[in-house]
Amino acid sequence: MEIEVLGPGCNNCKKLHAETEKALHQLGLEVPVTKVERIDEIVAHGALMTPALVINGKVKAAGRIPSQAELTSWLATAAMDR
């Protein structure tokens, strides 16, 4: 499973990273969360707003921090699909 947090390193980007790691921990998954801060890489993903969360190459959220319920659901689904 591949998880990326897209953003220039702002507070919301850091919060999304932390919340994603928290959801992974709750699910008992040990998956690294990659920070993507380069604008050209963010644009390549098609994310128009940051922070953005990408799971297995798909942008799941952009311009907001998803709830823990959303994060947990997306991550659990992605874990089952691998």
PDB file with one MODEL, atoms N, CA, C and O in Angstrom:
MODEL        1
ATOM      1  N   MET A   1       0.859  -1.174   0.000  1.00  0.00           N
ATOM      2  CA  MET A   1       0.000   0.000   0.000  1.00  0.00           C
ATOM      3  C   MET A   1       0.898   1.227   0.000  1.00  0.00           C
ATOM      4  O   MET A   1       1.911   1.266   0.699  1.00  0.00           O
ATOM      5  N   GLU A   2       0.526   2.214  -0.778  1.00  0.00           N
ATOM      6  CA  GLU A   2       1.298   3.458  -0.872  1.00  0.00           C
ATOM      7  C   GLU A   2       0.423   4.615  -0.435  1.00  0.00           C
ATOM      8  O   GLU A   2      -0.672   4.815  -0.959  1.00  0.00           O
ATOM      9  N   ILE A   3       0.922   5.381   0.538  1.00  0.00           N
ATOM     10  CA  ILE A   3       0.176   6.522   1.069  1.00  0.00           C
ATOM     11  C   ILE A   3       1.055   7.757   0.972  1.00  0.00           C
ATOM     12  O   ILE A   3       2.213   7.743   1.390  1.00  0.00           O
ATOM     13  N   GLU A   4       0.491   8.832   0.416  1.00  0.00           N
ATOM     14  CA  GLU A   4       1.223  10.091   0.284  1.00  0.00           C
ATOM     15  C   GLU A   4       0.368  11.244   0.795  1.00  0.00           C
ATOM     16  O   GLU A   4      -0.840  11.300   0.562  1.00  0.00           O
ATOM     17  N   VAL A   5       1.029  12.164   1.498  1.00  0.00           N
ATOM     18  CA  VAL A   5       0.401  13.414   1.896  1.00  0.00           C
ATOM     19  C   VAL A   5       1.052  14.500   1.044  1.00  0.00           C
ATOM     20  O   VAL A   5       2.268  14.689   1.080  1.00  0.00           O
ATOM     21  N   LEU A   6       0.228  15.205   0.283  1.00  0.00           N
ATOM     22  CA  LEU A   6       0.727  16.248  -0.612  1.00  0.00           C
ATOM     23  C   LEU A   6       0.526  17.613   0.021  1.00  0.00           C
ATOM     24  O   LEU A   6      -0.557  17.932   0.512  1.00  0.00           O
ATOM     25  N   GLY A   7       1.583  18.413   0.004  1.00  0.00           N
ATOM     26  CA  GLY A   7       1.486  19.772   0.528  1.00  0.00           C
ATOM     27  C   GLY A   7       2.852  20.349   0.786  1.00  0.00           C
ATOM     28  O   GLY A   7       3.831  19.616   0.925  1.00  0.00           O
ATOM     29  N   PRO A   8       2.921  21.670   0.852  1.00  0.00           N
ATOM     30  CA  PRO A   8       4.208  22.353   0.981  1.00  0.00           C
ATOM     31  C   PRO A   8       4.812  22.313   2.385  1.00  0.00           C
ATOM     32  O   PRO A   8       5.870  22.901   2.608  1.00  0.00           O
ATOM     33  N   GLY A   9       4.168  21.639   3.331  1.00  0.00           N
ATOM     34  CA  GLY A   9       4.706  21.569   4.685  1.00  0.00           C
ATOM     35  C   GLY A   9       3.998  22.495   5.662  1.00  0.00           C
ATOM     36  O   GLY A   9       4.535  22.800   6.726  1.00  0.00           O
ATOM     37  N   CYS A  10       2.809  22.940   5.314  1.00  0.00           N
ATOM     38  CA  CYS A  10       2.039  23.829   6.189  1.00  0.00           C
ATOM     39  C   CYS A  10       1.494  23.047   7.390  1.00  0.00           C
ATOM     40  O   CYS A  10       1.619  21.824   7.448  1.00  0.00           O
ATOM     41  N   ASN A  11       0.896  23.753   8.334  1.00  0.00           N
ATOM     42  CA  ASN A  11       0.347  23.102   9.524  1.00  0.00           C
ATOM     43  C   ASN A  11      -0.732  22.078   9.180  1.00  0.00           C
ATOM     44  O   ASN A  11      -0.784  21.012   9.793  1.00  0.00           O
ATOM     45  N   ASN A  12      -1.587  22.384   8.215  1.00  0.00           N
ATOM     46  CA  ASN A  12      -2.626  21.434   7.827  1.00  0.00           C
ATOM     47  C   ASN A  12      -2.028  20.173   7.197  1.00  0.00           C
ATOM     48  O   ASN A  12      -2.546  19.072   7.386  1.00  0.00           O
ATOM     49  N   CYS A  13      -0.944  20.339   6.454  1.00  0.00           N
ATOM     50  CA  CYS A  13      -0.268  19.186   5.855  1.00  0.00           C
ATOM     51  C   CYS A  13       0.306  18.291   6.960  1.00  0.00           C
ATOM     52  O   CYS A  13       0.201  17.066   6.898  1.00  0.00           O
ATOM     53  N   LYS A  14       0.904  18.910   7.954  1.00  0.00           N
ATOM     54  CA  LYS A  14       1.464  18.160   9.079  1.00  0.00           C
ATOM     55  C   LYS A  14       0.360  17.460   9.861  1.00  0.00           C
ATOM     56  O   LYS A  14       0.537  16.330  10.317  1.00  0.00           O
ATOM     57  N   LYS A  15      -0.777  18.131  10.015  1.00  0.00           N
ATOM     58  CA  LYS A  15      -1.895  17.532  10.746  1.00  0.00           C
ATOM     59  C   LYS A  15      -2.455  16.340   9.978  1.00  0.00           C
ATOM     60  O   LYS A  15      -2.756  15.308  10.578  1.00  0.00           O
ATOM     61  N   LEU A  16      -2.597  16.465   8.661  1.00  0.00           N
ATOM     62  CA  LEU A  16      -3.090  15.355   7.849  1.00  0.00           C
ATOM     63  C   LEU A  16      -2.138  14.168   7.951  1.00  0.00           C
ATOM     64  O   LEU A  16      -2.580  13.024   8.059  1.00  0.00           O
ATOM     65  N   HIS A  17      -0.851  14.432   7.918  1.00  0.00           N
ATOM     66  CA  HIS A  17       0.149  13.365   8.055  1.00  0.00           C
ATOM     67  C   HIS A  17      -0.028  12.657   9.395  1.00  0.00           C
ATOM     68  O   HIS A  17      -0.053  11.427   9.451  1.00  0.00           O
ATOM     69  N   ALA A  18      -0.150  13.425  10.466  1.00  0.00           N
ATOM     70  CA  ALA A  18      -0.299  12.850  11.807  1.00  0.00           C
ATOM     71  C   ALA A  18      -1.608  12.073  11.935  1.00  0.00           C
ATOM     72  O   ALA A  18      -1.626  10.984  12.509  1.00  0.00           O
ATOM     73  N   GLU A  19      -2.691  12.614  11.411  1.00  0.00           N
ATOM     74  CA  GLU A  19      -3.989  11.940  11.495  1.00  0.00           C
ATOM     75  C   GLU A  19      -3.992  10.639  10.683  1.00  0.00           C
ATOM     76  O   GLU A  19      -4.620   9.656  11.075  1.00  0.00           O
ATOM     77  N   THR A  20      -3.293  10.645   9.563  1.00  0.00           N
ATOM     78  CA  THR A  20      -3.189   9.438   8.744  1.00  0.00           C
ATOM     79  C   THR A  20      -2.408   8.361   9.489  1.00  0.00           C
ATOM     80  O   THR A  20      -2.802   7.195   9.493  1.00  0.00           O
ATOM     81  N   GLU A  21      -1.303   8.751  10.118  1.00  0.00           N
ATOM     82  CA  GLU A  21      -0.526   7.787  10.893  1.00  0.00           C
ATOM     83  C   GLU A  21      -1.337   7.261  12.085  1.00  0.00           C
ATOM     84  O   GLU A  21      -1.226   6.087  12.441  1.00  0.00           O
ATOM     85  N   LYS A  22      -2.139   8.117  12.692  1.00  0.00           N
ATOM     86  CA  LYS A  22      -2.987   7.706  13.811  1.00  0.00           C
ATOM     87  C   LYS A  22      -4.002   6.654  13.346  1.00  0.00           C
ATOM     88  O   LYS A  22      -4.213   5.652  14.030  1.00  0.00           O
ATOM     89  N   ALA A  23      -4.622   6.878  12.196  1.00  0.00           N
ATOM     90  CA  ALA A  23      -5.592   5.929  11.654  1.00  0.00           C
ATOM     91  C   ALA A  23      -4.919   4.596  11.321  1.00  0.00           C
ATOM     92  O   ALA A  23      -5.487   3.534  11.573  1.00  0.00           O
ATOM     93  N   LEU A  24      -3.725   4.649  10.762  1.00  0.00           N
ATOM     94  CA  LEU A  24      -2.987   3.422  10.467  1.00  0.00           C
ATOM     95  C   LEU A  24      -2.702   2.642  11.744  1.00  0.00           C
ATOM     96  O   LEU A  24      -2.843   1.420  11.784  1.00  0.00           O
ATOM     97  N   HIS A  25      -2.300   3.363  12.783  1.00  0.00           N
ATOM     98  CA  HIS A  25      -2.003   2.732  14.071  1.00  0.00           C
ATOM     99  C   HIS A  25      -3.250   2.059  14.641  1.00  0.00           C
ATOM    100  O   HIS A  25      -3.180   0.941  15.153  1.00  0.00           O
ATOM    101  N   GLN A  26      -4.391   2.745  14.551  1.00  0.00           N
ATOM    102  CA  GLN A  26      -5.650   2.184  15.056  1.00  0.00           C
ATOM    103  C   GLN A  26      -6.024   0.901  14.315  1.00  0.00           C
ATOM    104  O   GLN A  26      -6.631  -0.002  14.890  1.00  0.00           O
ATOM    105  N   LEU A  27      -5.657   0.829  13.041  1.00  0.00           N
ATOM    106  CA  LEU A  27      -5.964  -0.350  12.236  1.00  0.00           C
ATOM    107  C   LEU A  27      -4.905  -1.450  12.391  1.00  0.00           C
ATOM    108  O   LEU A  27      -5.076  -2.563  11.894  1.00  0.00           O
ATOM    109  N   GLY A  28      -3.819  -1.124  13.082  1.00  0.00           N
ATOM    110  CA  GLY A  28      -2.742  -2.093  13.257  1.00  0.00           C
ATOM    111  C   GLY A  28      -1.902  -2.278  12.008  1.00  0.00           C
ATOM    112  O   GLY A  28      -1.285  -3.326  11.819  1.00  0.00           O
ATOM    113  N   LEU A  29      -1.874  -1.256  11.149  1.00  0.00           N
ATOM    114  CA  LEU A  29      -1.107  -1.315   9.904  1.00  0.00           C
ATOM    115  C   LEU A  29       0.198  -0.550  10.045  1.00  0.00           C
ATOM    116  O   LEU A  29       0.225   0.557  10.583  1.00  0.00           O
ATOM    117  N   GLU A  30       1.269  -1.140   9.564  1.00  0.00           N
ATOM    118  CA  GLU A  30       2.555  -0.455   9.545  1.00  0.00           C
ATOM    119  C   GLU A  30       2.903  -0.135   8.098  1.00  0.00           C
ATOM    120  O   GLU A  30       3.523  -0.932   7.394  1.00  0.00           O
ATOM    121  N   VAL A  31       2.492   1.038   7.682  1.00  0.00           N
ATOM    122  CA  VAL A  31       2.712   1.494   6.314  1.00  0.00           C
ATOM    123  C   VAL A  31       3.327   2.884   6.382  1.00  0.00           C
ATOM    124  O   VAL A  31       2.794   3.757   7.067  1.00  0.00           O
ATOM    125  N   PRO A  32       4.441   3.106   5.684  1.00  0.00           N
ATOM    126  CA  PRO A  32       5.025   4.448   5.719  1.00  0.00           C
ATOM    127  C   PRO A  32       4.134   5.465   4.993  1.00  0.00           C
ATOM    128  O   PRO A  32       3.496   5.152   3.988  1.00  0.00           O
ATOM    129  N   VAL A  33       4.111   6.672   5.524  1.00  0.00           N
ATOM    130  CA  VAL A  33       3.367   7.768   4.906  1.00  0.00           C
ATOM    131  C   VAL A  33       4.396   8.742   4.343  1.00  0.00           C
ATOM    132  O   VAL A  33       5.160   9.353   5.091  1.00  0.00           O
ATOM    133  N   THR A  34       4.408   8.878   3.041  1.00  0.00           N
ATOM    134  CA  THR A  34       5.384   9.718   2.356  1.00  0.00           C
ATOM    135  C   THR A  34       4.873  11.151   2.264  1.00  0.00           C
ATOM    136  O   THR A  34       3.712  11.386   1.928  1.00  0.00           O
ATOM    137  N   LYS A  35       5.750  12.105   2.566  1.00  0.00           N
ATOM    138  CA  LYS A  35       5.414  13.517   2.396  1.00  0.00           C
ATOM    139  C   LYS A  35       5.890  13.949   1.009  1.00  0.00           C
ATOM    140  O   LYS A  35       7.040  13.717   0.636  1.00  0.00           O
ATOM    141  N   VAL A  36       5.010  14.565   0.269  1.00  0.00           N
ATOM    142  CA  VAL A  36       5.351  15.091  -1.055  1.00  0.00           C
ATOM    143  C   VAL A  36       5.199  16.598  -0.983  1.00  0.00           C
ATOM    144  O   VAL A  36       4.086  17.112  -0.869  1.00  0.00           O
ATOM    145  N   GLU A  37       6.320  17.308  -1.051  1.00  0.00           N
ATOM    146  CA  GLU A  37       6.289  18.764  -0.886  1.00  0.00           C
ATOM    147  C   GLU A  37       6.627  19.532  -2.160  1.00  0.00           C
ATOM    148  O   GLU A  37       6.417  20.743  -2.226  1.00  0.00           O
ATOM    149  N   ARG A  38       7.143  18.847  -3.160  1.00  0.00           N
ATOM    150  CA  ARG A  38       7.502  19.545  -4.399  1.00  0.00           C
ATOM    151  C   ARG A  38       6.257  19.812  -5.227  1.00  0.00           C
ATOM    152  O   ARG A  38       5.461  18.911  -5.492  1.00  0.00           O
ATOM    153  N   ILE A  39       6.106  21.062  -5.627  1.00  0.00           N
ATOM    154  CA  ILE A  39       4.911  21.504  -6.351  1.00  0.00           C
ATOM    155  C   ILE A  39       4.695  20.698  -7.631  1.00  0.00           C
ATOM    156  O   ILE A  39       3.561  20.329  -7.939  1.00  0.00           O
ATOM    157  N   ASP A  40       5.761  20.420  -8.378  1.00  0.00           N
ATOM    158  CA  ASP A  40       5.599  19.673  -9.628  1.00  0.00           C
ATOM    159  C   ASP A  40       5.076  18.261  -9.372  1.00  0.00           C
ATOM    160  O   ASP A  40       4.315  17.734 -10.184  1.00  0.00           O
ATOM    161  N   GLU A  41       5.465  17.642  -8.268  1.00  0.00           N
ATOM    162  CA  GLU A  41       4.972  16.312  -7.928  1.00  0.00           C
ATOM    163  C   GLU A  41       3.513  16.371  -7.465  1.00  0.00           C
ATOM    164  O   GLU A  41       2.724  15.475  -7.767  1.00  0.00           O
ATOM    165  N   ILE A  42       3.164  17.424  -6.736  1.00  0.00           N
ATOM    166  CA  ILE A  42       1.777  17.604  -6.284  1.00  0.00           C
ATOM    167  C   ILE A  42       0.864  17.772  -7.492  1.00  0.00           C
ATOM    168  O   ILE A  42      -0.195  17.149  -7.571  1.00  0.00           O
ATOM    169  N   VAL A  43       1.278  18.617  -8.430  1.00  0.00           N
ATOM    170  CA  VAL A  43       0.494  18.872  -9.642  1.00  0.00           C
ATOM    171  C   VAL A  43       0.378  17.591 -10.477  1.00  0.00           C
ATOM    172  O   VAL A  43      -0.661  17.345 -11.089  1.00  0.00           O
ATOM    173  N   ALA A  44       1.429  16.782 -10.505  1.00  0.00           N
ATOM    174  CA  ALA A  44       1.409  15.537 -11.278  1.00  0.00           C
ATOM    175  C   ALA A  44       0.335  14.573 -10.776  1.00  0.00           C
ATOM    176  O   ALA A  44      -0.174  13.756 -11.544  1.00  0.00           O
ATOM    177  N   HIS A  45      -0.003  14.665  -9.513  1.00  0.00           N
ATOM    178  CA  HIS A  45      -1.067  13.830  -8.948  1.00  0.00           C
ATOM    179  C   HIS A  45      -2.451  14.367  -9.297  1.00  0.00           C
ATOM    180  O   HIS A  45      -3.449  13.668  -9.118  1.00  0.00           O
ATOM    181  N   GLY A  46      -2.520  15.590  -9.790  1.00  0.00           N
ATOM    182  CA  GLY A  46      -3.808  16.188 -10.141  1.00  0.00           C
ATOM    183  C   GLY A  46      -4.504  16.855  -8.968  1.00  0.00           C
ATOM    184  O   GLY A  46      -5.678  17.213  -9.062  1.00  0.00           O
ATOM    185  N   ALA A  47      -3.790  17.023  -7.866  1.00  0.00           N
ATOM    186  CA  ALA A  47      -4.377  17.681  -6.692  1.00  0.00           C
ATOM    187  C   ALA A  47      -4.335  19.188  -6.901  1.00  0.00           C
ATOM    188  O   ALA A  47      -3.267  19.770  -7.091  1.00  0.00           O
ATOM    189  N   LEU A  48      -5.505  19.814  -6.864  1.00  0.00           N
ATOM    190  CA  LEU A  48      -5.577  21.250  -7.097  1.00  0.00           C
ATOM    191  C   LEU A  48      -5.456  22.047  -5.806  1.00  0.00           C
ATOM    192  O   LEU A  48      -5.171  23.244  -5.836  1.00  0.00           O
ATOM    193  N   MET A  49      -5.675  21.382  -4.664  1.00  0.00           N
ATOM    194  CA  MET A  49      -5.581  22.048  -3.368  1.00  0.00           C
ATOM    195  C   MET A  49      -4.822  21.145  -2.406  1.00  0.00           C
ATOM    196  O   MET A  49      -4.808  19.922  -2.548  1.00  0.00           O
ATOM    197  N   THR A  50      -4.189  21.782  -1.423  1.00  0.00           N
ATOM    198  CA  THR A  50      -3.501  21.014  -0.393  1.00  0.00           C
ATOM    199  C   THR A  50      -4.093  21.379   0.959  1.00  0.00           C
ATOM    200  O   THR A  50      -4.674  22.457   1.092  1.00  0.00           O
ATOM    201  N   PRO A  51      -3.971  20.538   1.948  1.00  0.00           N
ATOM    202  CA  PRO A  51      -3.307  19.247   1.877  1.00  0.00           C
ATOM    203  C   PRO A  51      -4.153  18.251   1.091  1.00  0.00           C
ATOM    204  O   PRO A  51      -5.370  18.393   0.971  1.00  0.00           O
ATOM    205  N   ALA A  52      -3.478  17.249   0.564  1.00  0.00           N
ATOM    206  CA  ALA A  52      -4.182  16.200  -0.168  1.00  0.00           C
ATOM    207  C   ALA A  52      -3.653  14.848   0.291  1.00  0.00           C
ATOM    208  O   ALA A  52      -2.491  14.712   0.674  1.00  0.00           O
ATOM    209  N   LEU A  53      -4.520  13.868   0.245  1.00  0.00           N
ATOM    210  CA  LEU A  53      -4.157  12.505   0.622  1.00  0.00           C
ATOM    211  C   LEU A  53      -4.309  11.610  -0.594  1.00  0.00           C
ATOM    212  O   LEU A  53      -5.350  11.589  -1.250  1.00  0.00           O
ATOM    213  N   VAL A  54      -3.241  10.870  -0.879  1.00  0.00           N
ATOM    214  CA  VAL A  54      -3.237   9.944  -2.010  1.00  0.00           C
ATOM    215  C   VAL A  54      -3.013   8.539  -1.460  1.00  0.00           C
ATOM    216  O   VAL A  54      -2.034   8.287  -0.758  1.00  0.00           O
ATOM    217  N   ILE A  55      -3.920   7.636  -1.782  1.00  0.00           N
ATOM    218  CA  ILE A  55      -3.791   6.238  -1.378  1.00  0.00           C
ATOM    219  C   ILE A  55      -3.762   5.390  -2.637  1.00  0.00           C
ATOM    220  O   ILE A  55      -4.700   5.395  -3.435  1.00  0.00           O
ATOM    221  N   ASN A  56      -2.661   4.659  -2.797  1.00  0.00           N
ATOM    222  CA  ASN A  56      -2.473   3.791  -3.967  1.00  0.00           C
ATOM    223  C   ASN A  56      -2.700   4.537  -5.281  1.00  0.00           C
ATOM    224  O   ASN A  56      -3.335   4.020  -6.200  1.00  0.00           O
ATOM    225  N   GLY A  57      -2.171   5.757  -5.355  1.00  0.00           N
ATOM    226  CA  GLY A  57      -2.212   6.542  -6.582  1.00  0.00           C
ATOM    227  C   GLY A  57      -3.496   7.318  -6.827  1.00  0.00           C
ATOM    228  O   GLY A  57      -3.613   8.016  -7.834  1.00  0.00           O
ATOM    229  N   LYS A  58      -4.467   7.207  -5.915  1.00  0.00           N
ATOM    230  CA  LYS A  58      -5.740   7.915  -6.097  1.00  0.00           C
ATOM    231  C   LYS A  58      -5.883   9.006  -5.051  1.00  0.00           C
ATOM    232  O   LYS A  58      -5.700   8.760  -3.859  1.00  0.00           O
ATOM    233  N   VAL A  59      -6.212  10.222  -5.500  1.00  0.00           N
ATOM    234  CA  VAL A  59      -6.448  11.332  -4.575  1.00  0.00           C
ATOM    235  C   VAL A  59      -7.778  11.070  -3.867  1.00  0.00           C
ATOM    236  O   VAL A  59      -8.830  11.015  -4.505  1.00  0.00           O
ATOM    237  N   LYS A  60      -7.719  10.912  -2.559  1.00  0.00           N
ATOM    238  CA  LYS A  60      -8.919  10.636  -1.770  1.00  0.00           C
ATOM    239  C   LYS A  60      -9.514  11.904  -1.171  1.00  0.00           C
ATOM    240  O   LYS A  60     -10.725  11.984  -0.964  1.00  0.00           O
ATOM    241  N   ALA A  61      -8.673  12.893  -0.893  1.00  0.00           N
ATOM    242  CA  ALA A  61      -9.150  14.159  -0.329  1.00  0.00           C
ATOM    243  C   ALA A  61      -8.167  15.248  -0.717  1.00  0.00           C
ATOM    244  O   ALA A  61      -6.960  15.015  -0.779  1.00  0.00           O
ATOM    245  N   ALA A  62      -8.690  16.437  -0.976  1.00  0.00           N
ATOM    246  CA  ALA A  62      -7.835  17.583  -1.303  1.00  0.00           C
ATOM    247  C   ALA A  62      -8.464  18.838  -0.726  1.00  0.00           C
ATOM    248  O   ALA A  62      -9.673  19.047  -0.823  1.00  0.00           O
ATOM    249  N   GLY A  63      -7.620  19.671  -0.122  1.00  0.00           N
ATOM    250  CA  GLY A  63      -8.080  20.945   0.418  1.00  0.00           C
ATOM    251  C   GLY A  63      -8.744  20.840   1.779  1.00  0.00           C
ATOM    252  O   GLY A  63      -9.341  21.805   2.257  1.00  0.00           O
ATOM    253  N   ARG A  64      -8.644  19.666   2.411  1.00  0.00           N
ATOM    254  CA  ARG A  64      -9.260  19.500   3.726  1.00  0.00           C
ATOM    255  C   ARG A  64      -8.585  18.346   4.459  1.00  0.00           C
ATOM    256  O   ARG A  64      -7.847  17.555   3.871  1.00  0.00           O
ATOM    257  N   ILE A  65      -8.856  18.274   5.742  1.00  0.00           N
ATOM    258  CA  ILE A  65      -8.371  17.163   6.552  1.00  0.00           C
ATOM    259  C   ILE A  65      -9.571  16.258   6.802  1.00  0.00           C
ATOM    260  O   ILE A  65     -10.513  16.657   7.488  1.00  0.00           O
ATOM    261  N   PRO A  66      -9.549  15.047   6.255  1.00  0.00           N
ATOM    262  CA  PRO A  66     -10.679  14.135   6.434  1.00  0.00           C
ATOM    263  C   PRO A  66     -10.843  13.734   7.897  1.00  0.00           C
ATOM    264  O   PRO A  66      -9.898  13.814   8.682  1.00  0.00           O
ATOM    265  N   SER A  67     -12.040  13.305   8.252  1.00  0.00           N
ATOM    266  CA  SER A  67     -12.302  12.830   9.611  1.00  0.00           C
ATOM    267  C   SER A  67     -11.571  11.506   9.833  1.00  0.00           C
ATOM    268  O   SER A  67     -11.162  10.840   8.882  1.00  0.00           O
ATOM    269  N   GLN A  68     -11.417  11.141  11.103  1.00  0.00           N
ATOM    270  CA  GLN A  68     -10.791   9.858  11.417  1.00  0.00           C
ATOM    271  C   GLN A  68     -11.609   8.709  10.826  1.00  0.00           C
ATOM    272  O   GLN A  68     -11.038   7.715  10.375  1.00  0.00           O
ATOM    273  N   ALA A  69     -12.925   8.831  10.823  1.00  0.00           N
ATOM    274  CA  ALA A  69     -13.776   7.781  10.258  1.00  0.00           C
ATOM    275  C   ALA A  69     -13.505   7.595   8.768  1.00  0.00           C
ATOM    276  O   ALA A  69     -13.417   6.466   8.285  1.00  0.00           O
ATOM    277  N   GLU A  70     -13.373   8.705   8.041  1.00  0.00           N
ATOM    278  CA  GLU A  70     -13.059   8.617   6.612  1.00  0.00           C
ATOM    279  C   GLU A  70     -11.697   7.973   6.401  1.00  0.00           C
ATOM    280  O   GLU A  70     -11.552   7.045   5.605  1.00  0.00           O
ATOM    281  N   LEU A  71     -10.694   8.479   7.128  1.00  0.00           N
ATOM    282  CA  LEU A  71      -9.340   7.948   6.985  1.00  0.00           C
ATOM    283  C   LEU A  71      -9.306   6.450   7.263  1.00  0.00           C
ATOM    284  O   LEU A  71      -8.730   5.677   6.497  1.00  0.00           O
ATOM    285  N   THR A  72      -9.925   6.055   8.359  1.00  0.00           N
ATOM    286  CA  THR A  72      -9.924   4.643   8.742  1.00  0.00           C
ATOM    287  C   THR A  72     -10.610   3.787   7.675  1.00  0.00           C
ATOM    288  O   THR A  72     -10.122   2.711   7.330  1.00  0.00           O
ATOM    289  N   SER A  73     -11.723   4.262   7.163  1.00  0.00           N
ATOM    290  CA  SER A  73     -12.449   3.530   6.125  1.00  0.00           C
ATOM    291  C   SER A  73     -11.604   3.375   4.863  1.00  0.00           C
ATOM    292  O   SER A  73     -11.471   2.273   4.331  1.00  0.00           O
ATOM    293  N   TRP A  74     -11.034   4.481   4.387  1.00  0.00           N
ATOM    294  CA  TRP A  74     -10.215   4.435   3.169  1.00  0.00           C
ATOM    295  C   TRP A  74      -9.014   3.517   3.334  1.00  0.00           C
ATOM    296  O   TRP A  74      -8.701   2.730   2.441  1.00  0.00           O
ATOM    297  N   LEU A  75      -8.342   3.616   4.478  1.00  0.00           N
ATOM    298  CA  LEU A  75      -7.143   2.819   4.709  1.00  0.00           C
ATOM    299  C   LEU A  75      -7.471   1.335   4.863  1.00  0.00           C
ATOM    300  O   LEU A  75      -6.743   0.480   4.359  1.00  0.00           O
ATOM    301  N   ALA A  76      -8.557   1.033   5.554  1.00  0.00           N
ATOM    302  CA  ALA A  76      -8.973  -0.371   5.704  1.00  0.00           C
ATOM    303  C   ALA A  76      -9.321  -0.973   4.350  1.00  0.00           C
ATOM    304  O   ALA A  76      -8.945  -2.108   4.057  1.00  0.00           O
ATOM    305  N   THR A  77     -10.030  -0.223   3.531  1.00  0.00           N
ATOM    306  CA  THR A  77     -10.392  -0.692   2.198  1.00  0.00           C
ATOM    307  C   THR A  77      -9.144  -0.918   1.356  1.00  0.00           C
ATOM    308  O   THR A  77      -9.030  -1.933   0.669  1.00  0.00           O
ATOM    309  N   ALA A  78      -8.213   0.023   1.407  1.00  0.00           N
ATOM    310  CA  ALA A  78      -6.966  -0.101   0.628  1.00  0.00           C
ATOM    311  C   ALA A  78      -6.145  -1.303   1.102  1.00  0.00           C
ATOM    312  O   ALA A  78      -5.508  -1.982   0.296  1.00  0.00           O
ATOM    313  N   ALA A  79      -6.163  -1.560   2.400  1.00  0.00           N
ATOM    314  CA  ALA A  79      -5.413  -2.698   2.937  1.00  0.00           C
ATOM    315  C   ALA A  79      -5.998  -4.016   2.447  1.00  0.00           C
ATOM    316  O   ALA A  79      -5.259  -4.967   2.193  1.00  0.00           O
ATOM    317  N   MET A  80      -7.317  -4.079   2.314  1.00  0.00           N
ATOM    318  CA  MET A  80      -7.961  -5.304   1.837  1.00  0.00           C
ATOM    319  C   MET A  80      -7.725  -5.513   0.347  1.00  0.00           C
ATOM    320  O   MET A  80      -7.725  -6.649  -0.128  1.00  0.00           O
ATOM    321  N   ASP A  81      -7.523  -4.422  -0.396  1.00  0.00           N
ATOM    322  CA  ASP A  81      -7.339  -4.500  -1.844  1.00  0.00           C
ATOM    323  C   ASP A  81      -5.921  -4.886  -2.254  1.00  0.00           C
ATOM    324  O   ASP A  81      -5.668  -5.189  -3.420  1.00  0.00           O
ATOM    325  N   ARG A  82      -5.005  -4.873  -1.299  1.00  0.00           N
ATOM    326  CA  ARG A  82      -3.617  -5.156  -1.703  1.00  0.00           C
ATOM    327  C   ARG A  82      -3.311  -6.608  -1.802  1.00  0.00           C
ATOM    328  O   ARG A  82      -2.185  -6.981  -2.130  1.00  0.00           O
TER     329      ARG A  82
ENDMDL
END
